[in-house]
Amino acid sequence: MNNTQTFISENKDRFLNELIELLKIPSVSADPNFAGDVRKTASQVAESLREAGAENVEICETAGYPIVYGDKIISTDLPTVLVYGHYDVQPADPINLWTNPAFEPVIKKTEIHPEGAIFARGACDDKGQMFMHVKAFEAMIKSDELPCNVKFMIEGEEEVGSENLGVFVKENHERLKADVILVSDTGMLANDVPSITTGLRGLSYVEVEVTGPNRDLHSGLYGGCVANPINILAKMIASLHDENNHITIPGFYDRVVDLTDEERAEMAKAPFSKEAYCKALDINDVYGENGYSTMERGSIRPTLDVNGIWGGYTGEGAKTVIASKAYAKISMRLVPDQDPEEITNLFLNHFESIAPEGTKVVVTPHHGGEPAVTPIDSIGYKAASIAYEKTFGKKPIPVRSGGSIPIVSMFEKELGLKTVLMGFGLDSDAIHSPDEHYGLFNYYKGIETIPHFYVAFTELFN
């Protein structure tokens, strides 16, 4: 491993410059206007794999954006690690809130990242973290120290629900055959407190439409006489939580697995400063379901949040109008053993039932995903723990994440494999938000740590 770490140290500047070039391409999968850029990014990822030493590199077409595949099979007697990542990114909106243009990467020092951080859309989620694996692989190949077989599967639709990834996995069981899946699309507690994500929440995402009159109406002539869809929608959404911030949908909590007091006590050992948390978000207090800590609310408890709401006149000046329609997008984060399809149906039935006379409600389900848990006694987790301890000098803390990666449960169903989530980002990295960034410390530390995982996994596997 000495040669690998030396190679990494000698090539840090190049590794950074190559990531910067990747970040310049606006691979926004949600916006068809960027279709060419998404495909350009796929080509660049494929070329990076080839240059790193991967074989059988292929840009695999799907009904949507392509999946980039590559591998290095040393021996069938050795274990195989399947690396997953994604090259697509979230839209940059709201663009005016970026300090620098989202696709013109800049490196700036911050209080949390005194050595500097890359500011750009996709810097942390997930180009920076995905590219760590390519560079770590390259270092091991060039140093002739890769101890196991490695396969890469990098997709371009994660930010829009990975609709075609499931089809690809179903059709390529043999090609994707492996012993563990390795993903870096999560975070850790702090740069001096390494952690490994052992649980992910599931997701149910819906869009709702409330219709009142058949056209927009004059608010003076009709105000107070007909149902105002915006007023109604606001009341309906407000009713989805009670005074304890408990979700009011009947049956919503029926299948929630509650953690034991011992498990909650272990979670509480993770360092958390309410003061620092509030300061980072510029809020004066936390908010959430009664009876649970902030870290519990964001990981082991289900949630319901409005992600967008609109209707009526929102232009400059005034227009006294009662809108015909009002809309909202709503996401529900789920925990074991909640089923996203069941939760979606519970929401639909409840939301329709609370609509008052004089209105019509349409609920349109979007993508969802099941929650997932990785056991800490697995070979994959143990290998990851050893790897972090090698580079951070301390054992990582197992934590559950509030986010969702629906493909993790799909991998287990289709390939029979558990996923190890070795994330190196921080909660403060502003993923999905303006000024997304990724610390240089984190980028390099990931590249240094991943090779230790391969070594440890191979040793434990044998």
N, C-alpha and C positions, 0 to 999 in steps of 0.2 A: 504493500500500500504506500510505501514511501515514494515510489516513482510517480504514482497517481497524484498524490498531494503536491509533489514538486511541480508536476505538469500544470496543475490547477494554479499554483502560485505564480508560475511564469507566464500564464496566459490570461490573467484576470482582466487586463485592459481589453484584450480582444473579445473575451466573453461578454464584457459590458457593451462594447461597440456593436457587436452582433445583435444583442438584445435590443439596443436602441433602434437599429434598422428595422427590426421586426415590429417594434411598437409604432413606427411611423405609418404603417399601413392600417387604414381604418376598417378593420374586419368586423363591421357591425352586422351581425346575422339577422337582426330584427328589421332592418331597413333595406328593401330591395334596391335602393339607389346605390348601395355599397356592395352589390353582388360581385362585381369584378374584383373589388379589393379583397373580399373574403377568399375568392379562388386564388388570387395572387399570393395571399398569406399561406394557403395550403401548399402551393408550389415552393414557397420559401422554406416552410417547415420540412418538406420532403428533401429539398436540397441540403438543408442543415443535417438531416439524418444521414444522408449519403456521405457528406464530408466528415461526419463523426465516425464513420466506419460501419454503419448499418447496412445490411444486405436485404435483398428482396423488397426494396422500398417501392411503394406503389401509392398513387393517388386513387383511392377507390371511390368511384361515383356512387351516389345514392339518389333518392328521389329529391333530395335537397342539396346541401353542400357536402363536399367529399370528406372522406375519412382518410387520413394519412397513416399508412402501415409501414413498418420496417422491423427487421429482426436481426439478431446475431445468435446463431445456434452453434455452440461450441461442441457439445456432446449430448446425446440423448440420455446419458447416465447422470447428467447434472440437472438440478432444479431449474425451473423457468419462471422468470418474473415478467408479468405483463404490466407495462406502464401505460396508464391512461392520462390524458390531458385534453385541453381544448384550446383552439387558436382563435375562436370568435370572441368578441367583446360586447359589452353593453353599449347602447347609444351614449353619446357624450352629453346629451341634454341634462340640465339646462346649460347651454354653452357659455352664456354670459357670466356664469359663476366660477368658471375656470380662471385661475390666476394666469396661466399660460395655455395656449391652444392644446386641446386634448391629444392631438396626434403629432405634436412637435415636442418630443421628450426633452426635459431639462433635469439637471441634477442640482438639488438644493439641500442645504443642511437645515435640520429642524431640531427641536429640543429632544425629541425621541430618537432621531437619527442624526447624531452629530457628525457622523462620517459621510452623510449624504444619503439622499433617496432619489429614485427616478420618478418624476411626476409625468404620468401619461395614462390614458385609458388603456386598461389591460396590463399595466405594469405588475400588479399583484395577481389579478384575476383575469386570465390565468397564464398569460404569455410568459411573465417572469418566472413563475413557478414551474410551468411546463418546460421552459427552456433550460432550467437547472438540470433536468433529467438528461436532456440531450448533451449538455456540456459535461456532466459527470460521467456519462457513458463514453463520450469521446476521450476523456482523460484516462479512463481505464483501458480503452482499446489501444490508444497510442502508447500507453505504458505497458501493454501486454499483461494486465493484471485483472481482467474481467474474469470472475470465478464461476459464473453461471450463465445460462442462456437468458437473453433479454428480448422482449417483443414490445413494440410501441404501437399504440392505437390513439391517434390524436384527431379529435373530431372538430367540426365547425358549426355545431348547432346547440351547444350546451346552454347558451343564454336564451334559447327559444324552445327549450323543452326536450332536446335530444330525440326528436320524433323518429329519425331514421336510424339511430344507433341501435335500437332494439332489433330492427330488421337485419342489420349488418351482423350483429352478434349471433342471431338465430341461424343465419346462413353460413357462418364461418366458425362453427364450434371447433373443428379440427385445427384450423389456422391459429385460433386464439387459445388453444390448450396450454395451460400453465399451472403453476402451483400456488401462486398468490398474485393479487393485483395491487399495484403501488400507485397511489395518487397523491399529488400535492395541489390541492385546491381548497385547503383549509388554513387555519392559522395556529398560532401558539400564544400562550398567555403573555409573555414578554421576552425581550431579547436575553434577559438573564434568568428567565423561568421557562425552560423548554417544556412543551406538552405535546401529547399525541391525542388526536380526536378519536374517541372510541364509539361515539354515537352521533347520529344525524337525525334531525326531525324530518318527517314527511311533509307533503304539501298538497293542498287542494286550492286551486286558483279559479275564481269565477268572475264573470262580468254580469252586472245586473242592469236592467233597463226598466224604468218606471214611466208609464205613459198616462197622461191625464186627458185633456181635451185633444181634439184632432188637429189642432193648429196652435201656434203661439197666439196669445190673447193680450189685449190691452189691460194692464193691471188696474186701471181706474174703473173700467166698465165691468170687469169680471172678477177683480180681487175680492176674496171673501165669499164668492158664490160657487166656485168650482175648486176641485182639488188641485193644488199647486204641486207638480211632481217633485220639484226641488225640495220644498218643505217636507213633503211626505217621505222622500228618500232619506232626508236627514233624520227624521224621527225614527224611521225603520232601522237605520244603521245604529242610532243611539240606543235602541232597545236591545241590541245584540249583546250588550254587557249589562250586568246589574251593578249595584252600588259597591260591590266588592271586586269589581272587574272580572267577574266570573261570566263565562259565555253562557247565554241563555237558551241556546238551541237545544230542544229536547233530545236526549240520547247522545249528546256530543261527547260526554265524558264516560260513557258506559264501558268502553274498552281501554281506557287509559290505565297503563301499568304504573302504579305508584311505587316509588323507590322506598326501601326500608330506611329506618332512622340511621342505621349504620352506613348505608350507602350515601345518604345525604350528609352525614358527618364527614365522610371521606371527601365529598365534593367541596365541603366548606374549608378544607385545608388549602385549597388553591388561593393564592393571594388576591385580594380584591380591596381596592380603596374606593369607597363611595365618593369621597371628596375629589379624587383624581378623575373618576368616571364622569362626575357632573361637570368638572372643569373642562374636560376634553370636549364635551358636548354643549357647553355654555348653557346649562340648565341649573336650576337651584334645588332640584330634588328628583328622585327616581319615581317611577309610577308603574303600577302593575297589579297583578292578582294578589289579593290579601293572603297572608300565611306563607309566602314563599320569598326567598331572597332574590336579589337581582340576578345572580348567576343561575339560580334555579328557574326563574321566570324565562330566561333566555335559552334554556337547554332541555329541561325535563318536563316542562309544562306546555300544553298546546296553546296556541294564540289565534286571534282573529284580528286582522288589521285592514283598514281601507288604504289601498295603494294609489288611488286616484279617484276624483269625483268631479263631475262637470255637468253643465246644462245651462240653458238660457243665454243671456247676453254677457260676454266677457271682454268686449272691446273697449276702446277709449270712450270716455264720457258716459252718459246715461241713456238707457233705453228702458222705458217702463213696460215690461213685458212679463207675462206668465208663460213660461216655456211649456211646450207640449210634452217634452221628454226630459228626463234626468238620468244620469248614468254613474256607475261606480265600478271600480275594479277592487276585488277583495281577495286576500290570501289568508289561508289558514295553515299554520304550521302544526304538524301532528307528531305525536310520540307513540312508541310501542304501546299497544297493538292496534292503533287506529288505522282503519282502512280508508284510503283517500276517496275511493268511489262511494263508499257508504257515507262518509262525511259530506261529500258533495250532494248526495241525495237528501241527507238530513237538512242541509242548508237550504236546498231548493224548496223542499216541502214547507219548511218553517217560514221562509221569506215570502212565499206565495200566500201562506195562511195569514200573515200579519198585514197584508196589503188592504187598505181601507176601500170601501165602496167608492166607485167613481174613478178607480185607477186600474191599470193592467200592469202585471209584472212579468218580465221574461228573464230567466237566469240562464246564462250560457257558460257551461263549464269549459275551462281551458286545460292546460297541462297540470299534472299532479305527480306524486311520487310517494313511495312508502318509506317509513322510517327504517333506520338500519343501526345495528349494534355490532361492534367488533370485540370479541372476547380478549381480555388482557393476558390470558394464558395460552394464546395461540403462538405458533412459531413466528408468524409474521410480526405480531406486536412485540414479542421478545427481541427480535432482530432489530426492529426500529428503536426500541429502548436502548439497546447496546450502542447503536449508531449515534444516537443523540448524546449519550454519555461520553462517547469518545471525543466528540467535538465541542460539547458544551461543558464537560467536566462535572455534570450532575445528571441524575436520573430524571427523565421527563415525567410530568404528571399526566395521568389519563384524564381526559375531560370529554364532556359531551357538548356538541356544537348546536347552536340554535338554527344553523342553516340547513339547507336541503340539497342533497346530491342524489336525485332519484335513480340514477343509473347504478348506484351501489347495490341496491336491493335487486335490481334487474340482473346484474352480474352474478349475484349469488343464485338466483333462480335458473339462469340460462347456462352458466359455466360451473356452478357449484363451488365458487371461490369466494373467500372472504377478502375484503379490501382493507389495506393498511393505509391510513390517512396521515401522511407525513407532511403537514403544512408548515410553512415558515413565515407566513404573513402575520400581521398584527391587526387587532380590531380597529386601530386608529388609521389604517391605510386607506380608508375612504373608498373601498370598492363599491361600484355601482353609483358613486357620487362624484361631483366635481372635485378636481385635484386628487384623484386616485394616485397613490404612490407606493413604492416598494423600496425598502431600505437596502443599500448596498451591502450592509452587514448580513442581512437576511438572504439576499441573493447568493452571496459567496458562501455563507454558512450552509445553505442547502446543497450547493455543488460539492462542498467538502464532506457533508454528512451522508449523502446518498450512496457513495461507494462503500462506506462502512456497512450499510444495510445489506448490500449484495454479499459481502464477505460473511457477515454474521448469519444471514439467512442460509447460505450454502453450508456453513459449518453446523448449524442447528438442524438443518434438513437431513444431513447425512448422519 
